[in-house]
């Protein structure tokens, strides 16, 4: 979709959009920085006026067929042999680092600038070109911010841009995300996934192609707080007629103050990259084939090792380095009927503040003793999920988390990354007491 970005006027800018052969103009408030990945151009977040939005929406509905955003069991059974393709960006794209002059005090661009294009690498024996995000016109986005906050915005933007150009350390790539989705689908008995580069010939017998792409990284600055959002898309296309069978966009978002994002050489951002990929990859593979949507009630339970803090079952404390975890599980009547006859096993995961540190798979019963010692004087987050086995098939439920009804059982929107990353913020906490 072509777009012509017009001149800026203070805090507002006019954007011209070309759709259906007609040119629309809409006034927009500049509120975010968008780093588009691949061949998509970077633009500021736009809010069209009501009339324009309605006309654009009607136009979309008229020309675009409805594409399922849910993989029904019927659809799952018709497609099992899948090739996963990470969609790479245009190799001519680069980081521009261009700023407008309307905002005083911002330095002009980063040193590497247009010297960065795309980097050919091999990930899991899959040769791909890692697309470098495109960033434009940050100077237009912080016109109302002055002093130290303005300098912090500049510093955070430069650190993110510099980091995203590092092909070795960067986990937010299409190939890395596609690899996560591949390993998630490998756990599904009824699916035969293959992970290819876009130049690899599609083998005979392939029924569908799953395109995986990280679409954009958005840095939204609101006063002294910065919100970082990563968006990715999974699209399943039937090979025989190129019809789109399923399309799903998954987002992962976390927030904190500019100072917290910048502290310790942007340590929280480096952790955010890992959690964003971790969550998005899991959500894509789970929604495709793994998950069964049974509304289970899951809560932590006290054990001889773990005592609740202030009578809060979601906050536990223990002196043991290998504590026994336990949980309560209940299925409402409707869900019980759907799960009748299924054997239920459990997957367990434990995270420290920055990464997963322990897992156990397919555990019988509703308790588990950790087999690898945890560290004293640390607080961990832990969770479990049910795994339903029936007639040779396995389907997974949701991970246990507090506020599941309010959050839709997801971990994709964070409240304060310095306290806990979005993915683990509602998991049960476990404090290991300091030893004398």
N, C-alpha and C positions, 0 to 999 in steps of 0.2 A: 504494500500500500504506500504510494508516494506521499510524502509530506513536505510542505514548504514552510519553514519556520521563519516568521517575519521578524521585524525589529522589536527590540524590547522597549518598554516604557515603564521605568521605575520598577515596581514590584510585579507588574503585569506585562504580558507579552501576547501578541496575536499570533495564533497558529492557523495556518491554512491547511485543510485536509482535503485530499482528492479521493472521492468515493463515487463509484458508479458514474464517472464522467462529469460529476458536478463538484464544484469547489466550495467548501464550507469554511467560514471563519468563526473562531470561538475565542473569547477572552479567557485567559487562564491565570491562576495564581501560582507563582513559582514556589513550590514547597519541597521539592525533592531532587536528588541527584540520581539519575538512572544510568547504570552501566549495562549496556546491551551487549550480549555475547554473540559472537558470530557475525553474520552479515547484516544484522538488524542495526539501524541507526539509533543513537542515544538521544532521547528527548526528555524534557521535563515532564513530570506528572501533570496531566491536563484534566480539567473538569469542564466539559462542555456546558453551554447554557441549556435550559430545559428543552427548548424547541429543537435545537440542533441534536441533542441527545435522542429525543423521540424519533426524529426523522432518520438519524443514523441507525437506531435500533430497528425501525421498521424495514429499512433497506437491507439490513443484515438478515432479518428473518425471511425476507422475500427471496433472497438468493442463496442462503446457506441452509442445507438440509440439517435436521437434528442429528447430532452425533452422540451416541451414548457416552455418558460419563461414569457409568456403572457396568461392571462386567457381570452379567447375569450368569447363573449356572448353565443355562442353555447355551449361551455364547461360549462359555469356557469349554464345554464339551465338543464344540465344533472346530476349535483351533488348539492344537497341541504342539505342532512342530514350528518353532519360531526362530527367526534370526533377529538378533538385537544389533542395531546399528547406532553408534554414537554419531550424531550429525555434527560435523566439524564446520567451523566458520570460514569465511572468505579469507584467503591467505593475504590479501592486500590490505586488510583492516589493520589499524594500529591505534595506539594510544595517542590522542592529540594534545591533551594538556592545554587547551586553549581557554583563555579567560576573557570576559568582557571587561571594559574599563570603568563600567558604572559603579563597581564596588572597589573603593580604595583600600589599600593595605594588603591585597592578596598578591602573592608572587605569581609570575607568569609561567605556568607549566612546569613539568618535571624535566630533568636533564635528558632522559632517554627519549622522550617524545615519540616522534614518528619513526625512530630507529627500531622500534619493536613491532614485529609483525606476528607471524605464527611460528611455532616451534615444532618441527617434526620429532616425535618421540615414539617409543614403543611401550605400550602398557599391556602387560599380560599377553605378549606376543601379538598385539594388535597395533599395527602402525597407524598413527593418526596425527593430524595437525592440531595442536592445541590452539584454539582461538583466543586471541587476546581481546578483552573487553574494550569497548570504545567509550570514552568519557569526554563530554563537551560542556563548556560554558558553566562551570561551577560558579564563576563570578556573578552570574545573574541570580543565583539561588540564595545568597546570603546577604542581600543588600541591606537588610534591617539588623544585621548582627555586627557589633563593633567590638574593638578591644581584644581581650584575651580569648573570648569565645570564637571570634573570627579567625584568630590564629590557630585555634584548636581544630576548627573545621578544615582549614587548609592542611594542617599536619595530618589529620586523619585521612583526608582524601588522598594525599600523596602516599601515605603508607599503604592504603588499600590498593592503589594503582600500582605501586612498586611491587607489592606482594603478588598481585594477580599476574604480573609479567614473569614470575619465577616459575619456569616449567618444571623444575625439579621438586620444589616444596609445595606446589599448589595442588590441594586435593579437589578444588572446585573446577573440574574439567568434565567435559562430556564423556570422555573415555573412562575416567574414574567412576563416574556415576553409573554408566552403563555396566561396568564390571560389577558394581554392587547389586544392580538389578539382576544381572545374570546369576550370581551366586544365590540370590534370594529365590529365583525361579528353579534353580537346580534342586532345591529342597522339596519341590512339588512333584510327586510321582507321575502325574498324568501329563507333564510338560517336558518337551525335549528342546531346551534352549541352546542356541549357538551364538557366540559373540564374534562378530566380524567387523573389519574395517569397511568403509563405504566402497572401496575399490575391489573388494573380494566378490567373485561371482557367487550368486545365490544358488545353493545346491538344489537338485531335484527333490521333490517331496516336501519342500518348504510350503507351509500353508499361509504364513503371515509374517510381516516384518514389523518389529517394534522399534520405532524411532525414539531415541532418547536425546534430549538437549537441555542444557542449562540456558535459559532465555535471558535473564537479566539479574543484576545485583543492584539493589536500590539503597542509597544512603539518604535517609530522610532526616533532616536536622530541624528540630523544633526547640527553639531557644537553646538551652544548654544540654538537651538530650538528643541522642542520635539513635535512630531506628534503622537496622540493617535487615533487608529482606532479600532472600534468594528465591527465584522462581524457576521451575523446570517443567518440561512437558513430556509426557509419554503418549505416543500415538501409534495405535495398532492398525496396520493396513493389510487387508487380504491380498495375497499375491496374485490370484487369478484375475481379478477385475480391478485391482487398485482401489477398492472401496475402503473408506475409513470405518472400522468396526468400533473403535473406542478411542477416546481422547480425554486425557486428564491432566490438568495443571496442578502442581503441588508447590506450596510456598512454605518457607521456613523463616520466621521472623524473631529477632531479639532486640532488646533496647537497653540503654543505660546512659549515664551522663558522658559527655565528651571526655571528661577527665578520666573516667574509669576505662573507657575504650582505649585511651592512649597510655595508660599506666603500664609499667614493666614491658616497654617496647611492644605495646599492643598485644599483650598475651591473650586477652579475652577474644580479640579478633581471630587470632590463630586457632584458638579452641573452637570458636564459632564456625569456622570453615569445616572442621571435622564433623561437628554435630549437624550442620546443615546437610552435608552430603549423607551422613549416617541416617538421618530422619527421612530425607527425600527418597533415597534408594529403597529404604524399607517400606515406605508408604506406597511407592509405585508397585513393587513386587507383591505386597500384601493385597492391594486392591485388585490387581490383575487376577491372581489365582489362589493366594494363600488363605485369605481371610473369609471367615463366616461371621455374619453380623448377628450374633446372639447376645442379647442384652444381659450379660451376667453381672452379678454384684460381687465385687472382689475387694476385700479389706485385709490389712495385716492383722495378725493375731499374736498375743503375748506368748512367750515360752519361758522355760526356766532360765534361759540365758538373757533374754531381752525384756526389759521393763519399759513401759510407756512413760513419756515425759509429760507431766501435768495432765495425766489422764487422756492424752491425745494418742490414739492408736497409730497415727501416721508418723509419730516421732518416737523412736526407740533409742535405748541406751544400753550398752553392755560392757562388761569387763573382758569378755572372751574374744580372742582373735579369730576363733573359728566358731562363731555363734550358730545356733539353729534357728532358721527362719521358718515362720509358719504363716498361714493365711486362711481366711474364711471364704467360702465360695457358695454362691446360691444362684440358681437359675429360676426366673419367674415361670409360671405355669406354661405359657406359650412357648418359651424357649426350651423348657424341659421336654415338651413333646417333640420339638425339632431335634433335640439331642438324644432322644430315646435310643438305647441300644449302642451308643457310642462309648468307647473306652476313652477316658480322659487322662492325659499325661500333662506334665508341666515343664515349661522353659523358664529359667531363672537368670536374671542379670543383675550385676552390681556395678555401680559407677562411682568413681571419686569425682572431684570437682571438675575435672577436665577430660575424662576418658572412661571407657569401660575397663574394668579390672578383673571381672570374674563372670563366668557363665556356666550353667549346667543345663543339659538338654534332656527332655523326655524322662522326667523324674516322676515316679509313682508316689501317690499320697500327697497330702497337703502340708508337708514340712520338709526341710532340707538342711543338713548341716554343711556349712561351708568347708571345703576340703583344703583350700589354700589360705594360709594365715593372712588376715588383714593387718593394717598398721594401727598401732595405738595413737591416740590423740588426733584422730581424723574422723570426719563425718562423711558417710557414704549415702548413696541413694540406691534403693533396690526395688525390683518389681518382678512379677511373674505373669505368665499368660497361659491359658488353657489350650490344649491341643487335642482336638476331637478325632478319634480314629474309628472308622466304620467302613466295612466292605472294602478293605484295602486302600481306602483313601484317608488323607489327613487334611484337616482344616484347622487353622489357628484362630483363636479369639483375640480380643484386645488385651494390651498390656494393662496391668493393674495400676491405676493412678487415682489420686484424690480429685474431686471436682470433675469427674469424667462426664457427668451429665451436662455441665456448663461448657466444657471444652470440646464436647463431641468425641471424647476419648482420644483426642489428639495431643501431640506435644509440639505444635508448630508455631505457637505464639507465646513469646516470653514476656515476663514482667520486669525482670532485672537480672541481666546476665552475670553481674558480679556476685549475686546470691546463688543462682543456679541457672544453668542453661535451659532453654525452653523445653528441650526434649525430656529432661529429667526433673524439672521443677516440681511436678506433682507426684513423683515417685515417693515411696516411703523413705524417710531418713533414718539412718542408724549411726549413732555416735559411739565410737570406740573410746572408752575412757582411758586416760593416761595411766600408765603403770608406775608404781613407785620404784 
